């Protein structure tokens, strides 16, 4: 029919679906740009008595246009514009290069929304069935790679609506847009995607914690120098040191579980910012999409990204934990320390120095952690000055959070098998522990137990250490007469008191480095790991 404005009846529908869970090469996303320099087409969508016309009025202008059935460009906005966007704006707005991974979630959301339209009487039973069949076929094409974004698709939502209209036709396919906006749609999709990947990351963190726990069990009574300020401090068991890395990882998993309680609310039904007038029931949609409830405020539902930023913080904190672990492995792997030996599969060489065996995995993790920090900062800076409700700035949240997730998952996939194949060198650790007077505190404690005030015992032991350094001796190498020359309180049992293994065993406080305490830690950690595994089986 003729355009009521007297314009050329060209269709323009511009979609805004946000991408698939499948990642493909960028070269697979795009086909040659197909532009129509005739008059522009207007897309007419009729939804149970609601007529929505989008008109592009300018004749003979090359713009982003599309017939929904012949594969040309589609847009979700128009009507009040006399021309399409400039090529520069089109390039600036384009997001399929990073948001196409949301396609699976988008199609799932479209299924739930179609059923809501059916319950509201906006789709007949036959229409709903045909709509679901079309969405199923679209999913198959996305999965196989037969359907992907083209150059003119602004975002994944636009691409998917184009695909749906090609399968279902304009009249039926056009009805799906009723009652939803790209604003509530993308707010729901990013929550769905992040909740799914939070479980992936939690499983990886638990796997890393389990690997460290196994290494701690194997370590037995291996003693090593504990450090503060990177200086020899006190003797600890290697198992105790390894378990010190397990607990932060378990807290990261707890953070993810706690975060999930807050993000467990669907924004679907919030519309652009003020809901809809079609009587759609958002609770059923929420449940279909795995949410237990609906966001309490439609503006907040579409305009907030604090939960995305919170996820980025958790990712950054997990990055801190694996980066600190990586730094220790880097140090332990040096010739000066030689506490561990990494498997060849997780090391690289030098292009000029044939003897080199570099711990590149740990170095890259240490470096990539900075990227995750940058992603968190991007989200915080992006959101700090945005008024309510939705603004286009918020498109940038996806690229940042996707990078944070991709980076963390890649690091976790690599560090766990590296640690699993890592060999420890207990003899070297024991030799290092014999240096640096790391049993000096135990010597002072010995005197304290004999009745000397700790302040005096501390000072006397310091003098002993200074004398030993000048004589190139260790405390263990002092004779009993030399000990008695410092204090008559010293007896033969001083040698047991400063024995490195017994120094560890004497520290029986809860959470300490004694063998019994470390065994208890391993039991507690293993119980938590088992509980998480059972709960998420």
C-alpha positions in Angstrom: 0.0 0.0 0.0 1.0 3.6 -0.5 3.0 5.4 2.2 0.6 7.8 4.0 3.3 10.4 3.8 3.4 10.1 0.0 6.8 8.6 0.2 8.3 5.6 -1.5 7.2 2.5 0.4 10.6 1.0 1.2 11.0 -1.1 4.3 13.4 -0.5 7.1 13.3 -2.5 10.3 16.6 -2.1 12.1 17.2 -4.9 14.6 19.0 -4.9 17.8 19.5 -8.5 19.0 22.8 -9.0 20.6 24.7 -12.0 19.3 25.4 -15.7 19.9 27.1 -17.8 22.4 29.2 -19.2 19.6 32.3 -17.2 18.7 33.4 -17.2 15.1 36.1 -15.6 13.1 35.4 -12.0 12.1 35.8 -13.0 8.5 32.8 -15.4 8.9 30.6 -12.6 10.2 30.5 -10.4 7.1 29.4 -10.7 3.6 29.8 -8.0 0.9 27.7 -4.9 1.7 24.4 -4.9 -0.1 22.9 -1.4 -0.4 19.8 -0.3 -2.3 20.1 3.1 -4.0 16.4 3.1 -5.1 13.8 4.5 -2.7 13.9 3.1 0.8 11.5 0.5 2.1 9.4 1.0 5.1 8.7 -1.9 7.4 5.2 -2.1 8.6 4.6 -4.3 11.6 1.0 -5.0 12.6 0.6 -6.4 16.2 -3.0 -7.2 17.1 -4.4 -3.8 16.3 -1.1 -1.9 16.9 0.3 -0.5 13.7 3.9 0.6 13.6 5.2 2.3 10.5 8.9 3.0 9.9 9.4 5.2 6.8 12.6 6.3 5.1 11.6 9.1 2.8 14.6 10.1 0.8 14.7 8.8 -2.8 17.8 7.6 -4.6 20.1 7.7 -1.6 22.4 4.8 -0.6 21.4 3.9 3.0 21.2 0.9 5.2 17.9 -0.6 3.9 16.5 -4.1 3.7 13.7 -6.2 2.4 13.2 -8.6 5.2 13.0 -11.6 2.9 15.8 -11.0 0.4 18.7 -10.6 2.8 19.2 -6.8 2.4 19.8 -4.6 5.4 17.3 -4.3 8.3 16.9 -1.5 10.9 14.8 -1.3 14.1 14.3 2.4 14.0 13.3 5.0 11.4 10.0 6.7 10.4 10.9 10.2 11.6 14.2 10.3 9.7 14.5 11.6 6.2 17.7 9.5 5.6 19.6 6.7 7.0 22.7 7.1 9.2 25.9 8.4 7.8 28.5 5.7 7.0 30.6 7.1 9.9 27.7 6.7 12.4 27.0 3.2 11.1 30.6 2.2 11.7 30.6 3.8 15.2 27.3 2.2 16.2 28.2 -1.3 14.9 28.7 -4.0 17.6 28.2 -7.3 15.9 32.0 -7.8 16.0 31.7 -8.4 19.7 28.0 -8.9 20.7 27.2 -11.8 18.3 28.1 -14.2 21.1 24.8 -13.2 22.7 22.7 -14.8 19.9 21.8 -18.0 21.7 20.6 -16.0 24.7 18.7 -13.6 22.4 16.9 -16.4 20.7 16.0 -18.0 24.0 14.6 -14.6 25.1 12.6 -14.3 21.9 11.0 -17.7 22.5 10.0 -16.7 26.0 8.7 -13.3 24.7 6.7 -15.0 22.0 5.0 -17.2 24.6 4.2 -14.1 26.6 2.6 -12.5 23.5 0.6 -15.7 23.1 -0.6 -15.6 26.7 -1.6 -11.9 26.2 -3.6 -12.8 23.1 -1.3 -11.0 20.7 -0.4 -14.2 18.9 -2.8 -16.9 18.0 -2.0 -20.5 18.9 -1.1 -21.1 15.2 1.0 -18.0 15.0 2.9 -18.9 18.2 3.6 -22.3 16.9 4.9 -20.9 13.6 6.9 -18.3 15.5 8.6 -21.0 17.7 9.3 -23.1 14.6 10.9 -20.1 12.9 13.0 -19.4 16.0 14.1 -23.0 16.2 15.2 -22.9 12.5 17.0 -19.6 13.2 18.9 -21.3 16.0 19.9 -24.2 13.8 21.2 -21.8 11.2 23.2 -19.8 13.8 24.6 -23.0 15.2 25.7 -24.3 11.8 27.1 -21.0 10.7 24.6 -20.8 7.8 23.3 -17.5 9.3 25.6 -14.8 10.6 25.7 -11.0 10.7 26.3 -9.1 7.5 28.2 -5.8 7.2 25.1 -3.7 7.4 23.7 -5.3 10.7 24.1 -2.7 13.5 24.1 -5.3 16.2 23.3 -8.9 16.9 19.7 -8.1 17.6 19.3 -6.5 14.1 21.0 -9.5 12.5 18.7 -12.0 14.3 15.5 -10.1 13.5 16.7 -10.1 9.9 17.1 -13.8 10.0 13.7 -14.3 11.7 11.9 -12.3 9.1 13.6 -14.2 6.3 12.2 -17.4 7.8 8.8 -16.4 9.2 8.0 -13.5 6.8 7.3 -9.9 7.6 3.8 -10.2 8.9 4.5 -12.9 11.5 8.1 -12.1 12.2 7.3 -8.4 12.7 4.9 -9.2 15.6 7.7 -10.3 17.9 8.8 -6.7 18.5 5.7 -5.8 20.4 6.1 -5.0 24.1 9.9 -5.1 24.2 12.8 -2.7 23.6 16.4 -3.3 22.9 17.0 -1.7 26.3 15.3 -4.4 28.4 16.4 -7.0 25.9 20.1 -6.4 26.2 19.9 -5.9 29.9 18.4 -9.4 30.2 20.9 -10.9 27.7 24.0 -9.7 29.5 22.7 -11.1 32.8 22.0 -14.5 31.2 25.4 -14.6 29.5 27.2 -13.6 32.7 25.3 -16.0 34.9 26.3 -18.9 32.6 29.9 -17.9 32.5 30.0 -17.3 36.2 29.4 -21.0 36.6 32.2 -21.8 34.1 34.6 -19.6 35.9 33.6 -21.0 39.3 34.2 -24.5 38.1 37.6 -23.5 36.8 38.5 -21.8 40.1 37.5 -24.9 42.0 39.6 -27.0 39.6 42.6 -24.9 40.3 41.9 -25.0 44.1 41.6 -28.8 43.9 45.0 -29.1 42.0 46.7 -27.0 44.6 45.2 -29.1 47.4 46.5 -32.2 45.7 49.9 -30.7 45.4 49.8 -29.8 49.1 48.9 -33.4 50.0 51.9 -34.7 48.0 54.2 -32.2 49.6 54.0 -33.9 53.0 56.5 -32.5 55.5 58.6 -30.6 53.0 59.9 -27.5 54.7 60.7 -24.3 53.0 61.5 -20.7 54.1 58.5 -18.6 54.7 59.1 -14.9 53.7 58.0 -11.4 54.6 59.3 -8.5 52.6 60.8 -11.2 50.3 63.3 -12.0 53.1 63.7 -15.2 55.0 61.2 -15.1 58.0 60.1 -18.4 59.5 60.1 -22.0 58.4 56.8 -23.3 57.0 55.7 -26.4 55.2 55.4 -26.3 51.4 51.9 -27.6 51.9 51.0 -24.7 54.2 52.3 -22.2 51.5 50.2 -23.9 48.8 47.1 -24.0 50.9 47.5 -20.2 51.4 46.6 -19.9 47.7 43.6 -22.2 47.9 41.5 -20.1 50.4 41.5 -16.9 48.2 40.3 -19.0 45.3 37.4 -20.5 47.3 36.5 -16.9 48.4 36.4 -16.0 44.7 33.8 -18.7 44.2 31.8 -17.5 47.2 31.8 -14.0 45.7 30.4 -15.4 42.4 27.7 -17.2 44.3 26.8 -14.1 46.3 26.8 -12.0 43.2 24.4 -14.4 41.5 21.8 -13.7 44.2 21.7 -10.1 43.1 21.7 -10.6 39.4 18.9 -13.2 39.6 16.3 -10.8 38.4 15.0 -10.4 34.8 14.7 -6.9 33.3 12.4 -8.3 30.5 9.2 -6.3 30.5 10.9 -3.1 31.5 10.7 -1.9 27.9 12.7 1.2 26.9 12.4 2.4 30.5 8.6 2.5 31.4 7.3 -1.0 30.8 4.6 -1.7 28.2 0.8 -1.4 27.8 0.2 -4.8 26.3 -0.5 -6.7 29.5 2.6 -9.0 29.1 3.4 -11.1 32.2 7.2 -10.7 32.9 7.3 -13.3 35.7 6.7 -16.2 33.4 9.4 -14.9 31.0 11.8 -14.5 33.9 11.3 -18.1 34.9 11.7 -19.4 31.4 15.1 -17.6 31.2 16.3 -19.0 34.5 15.5 -16.0 36.8 13.6 -16.3 40.0 12.2 -12.8 40.0 11.7 -9.6 38.0 13.6 -6.3 38.5 11.6 -4.1 40.9 12.0 -0.9 38.9 11.8 -0.7 35.1 14.3 2.2 34.9 16.8 0.5 37.1 16.3 -2.7 35.1 17.4 -1.1 31.9 19.8 1.5 33.0 22.0 -0.1 35.7 25.2 -2.0 35.0 26.5 -2.2 38.6 26.2 -6.0 38.5 28.3 -6.1 35.3 30.9 -4.0 37.1 30.7 -6.2 40.2 31.3 -9.2 38.0 34.3 -7.5 36.6 35.6 -6.8 40.1 35.3 -10.5 41.0 37.1 -11.3 37.8 39.8 -8.8 38.7 40.1 -10.2 42.2 40.5 -13.7 40.8 43.1 -12.3 38.5 45.0 -10.9 41.6 44.9 -14.4 43.2 46.2 -16.3 40.2 48.7 -13.5 39.4 50.2 -13.7 42.9 50.4 -17.4 42.6 52.1 -17.0 39.2 54.6 -14.6 40.7 55.6 -17.2 43.3 56.0 -19.8 40.6 58.2 -17.5 38.5 60.5 -16.9 41.5 60.6 -20.5 42.5 61.5 -21.5 39.0 64.6 -19.3 38.9 68.1 -20.9 39.2 68.7 -19.0 42.4 65.6 -20.7 44.0 65.1 -23.9 42.0 62.2 -24.9 44.2 60.1 -26.2 41.2 60.6 -27.4 37.7 57.9 -26.7 35.1 56.9 -29.2 32.4 58.2 -28.4 28.9 54.6 -28.2 27.6 54.2 -25.0 29.8 57.5 -23.4 29.1 59.2 -21.7 26.2 62.7 -21.0 25.0 64.7 -18.1 23.7 65.4 -17.3 20.0 69.1 -16.6 20.8 69.9 -18.3 24.1 69.7 -22.1 23.7 69.8 -22.8 27.5 66.7 -20.8 28.4 63.5 -22.4 29.7 61.0 -19.6 30.4 57.9 -19.7 32.6 55.8 -17.9 30.0 52.4 -19.2 31.3 52.9 -17.4 34.6 54.4 -14.3 33.1 51.5 -14.0 30.7 49.0 -14.5 33.4 50.7 -11.8 35.5 50.5 -9.5 32.5 46.9 -10.3 31.4 45.6 -9.6 34.9 46.3 -6.0 34.1 43.8 -6.2 31.2 41.1 -7.4 33.5 41.8 -4.4 35.8 41.5 -2.2 32.7 38.1 -3.7 31.8 36.8 -3.0 35.3 38.0 0.6 35.1 36.4 1.0 31.7 33.0 0.0 33.2 33.3 2.3 36.2 34.4 5.3 34.1 31.7 4.6 31.5 28.9 4.5 34.0 29.9 7.3 36.4 28.3 10.2 34.5 25.3 8.6 32.7 21.9 10.0 33.7 18.9 7.6 33.9 17.8 5.8 31.9 19.5 4.0 29.0 22.2 5.8 27.0 24.2 4.5 24.1 27.4 4.6 26.1 26.2 1.5 27.7 26.9 -0.5 24.5 30.5 -0.4 25.6 29.9 -2.6 28.7 29.9 -5.7 26.6 33.3 -5.4 25.0 34.9 -4.7 28.4 33.1 -7.5 30.3 33.6 -10.0 27.4 37.3 -9.3 27.4 37.5 -9.7 31.2 35.7 -13.1 31.0 37.7 -14.3 28.0 41.0 -13.3 29.6 40.2 -14.9 33.0 38.9 -18.1 31.5 42.0 -18.5 29.2 44.3 -17.9 32.2 42.5 -20.5 34.3 42.5 -23.0 31.5 46.3 -22.8 31.3 47.5 -22.3 34.9 45.7 -25.4 36.3 47.4 -28.1 34.1 50.7 -26.2 34.5 50.5 -26.6 38.3 49.3 -30.2 37.9 52.4 -31.1 36.0 54.8 -29.0 38.1 57.5 -30.9 40.0 58.7 -29.7 43.4 62.3 -30.0 44.5 62.2 -30.6 48.3 65.9 -30.8 48.8 66.5 -27.4 47.4 63.7 -26.0 49.6 65.3 -27.6 52.7 68.7 -26.2 51.9 67.2 -22.7 51.4 65.4 -23.0 54.7 68.7 -23.7 56.5 69.9 -20.2 55.5 68.7 -16.8 56.7 68.3 -17.7 60.4 64.6 -18.5 59.9 64.6 -20.3 63.3 65.7 -17.2 65.2 62.2 -16.5 66.5 62.1 -20.1 67.8 65.4 -19.5 69.6 63.9 -16.4 71.3 60.7 -18.4 72.2 62.9 -21.1 73.8 64.4 -18.5 76.1 61.0 -17.0 76.8 59.7 -20.5 77.9 62.7 -20.7 80.2 61.6 -17.5 81.9 63.5 -14.7 80.1 61.3 -11.7 79.1 60.7 -11.9 75.4 62.0 -8.4 74.9 65.4 -9.5 76.3 65.2 -12.9 74.5 64.6 -11.0 71.2 67.6 -8.7 71.7 69.9 -11.5 72.8 69.0 -13.7 69.8 69.6 -10.8 67.5 73.1 -10.5 68.9 73.7 -14.2 68.4 72.5 -13.9 64.8 74.9 -10.9 64.2 77.8 -12.9 65.7 76.9 -16.0 63.5 76.9 -13.8 60.4 80.4 -12.5 61.2 81.6 -16.1 61.8 79.8 -17.5 58.8 77.8 -19.9 61.0 74.2 -20.9 61.4 72.5 -21.2 64.8 72.5 -25.0 64.5 76.3 -25.0 64.1 76.9 -23.3 67.5 78.2 -25.6 70.2 76.4 -25.9 73.5 79.2 -24.0 75.2 78.8 -21.2 72.7 75.1 -21.1 73.5 75.8 -21.0 77.2 78.2 -18.1 76.6 75.1 -16.1 75.7 72.8 -17.5 78.4 73.0 -20.2 81.1 69.3 -21.0 80.2 70.4 -22.9 77.1 70.5 -26.7 77.4 70.9 -29.6 75.0 67.2 -29.3 74.0 68.0 -26.0 72.2 68.9 -28.1 69.1 65.4 -29.7 69.0 63.8 -26.2 69.5 65.6 -24.8 66.4 65.3 -27.9 64.2 63.4 -26.6 61.1 60.8 -29.4 61.0 60.2 -29.1 64.8 59.9 -25.4 64.4 57.0 -26.0 62.1 55.5 -28.7 64.3 55.7 -26.4 67.3 53.4 -23.9 65.7 50.2 -25.7 66.7 47.9 -22.6 66.6 44.8 -22.9 64.4 45.7 -22.3 60.8 49.4 -22.6 61.5 52.1 -24.6 59.6 52.2 -27.7 61.7 51.6 -31.0 59.9 48.3 -31.6 61.9 47.1 -28.0 61.1 47.8 -28.3 57.4 46.1 -31.7 57.3 43.0 -30.0 58.9 43.2 -27.3 56.2 43.3 -29.8 53.5 40.3 -31.6 55.0 38.3 -28.4 55.2 39.2 -27.3 51.7 38.4 -30.8 50.3 35.0 -30.7 52.1 34.2 -27.3 50.5 35.3 -28.5 47.1 33.1 -31.6 47.4 30.1 -29.6 48.5 30.5 -27.2 45.6 30.8 -30.1 43.2 27.7 -31.8 44.6 25.7 -28.6 44.6 26.5 -28.0 40.9 26.5 -31.5 39.5 
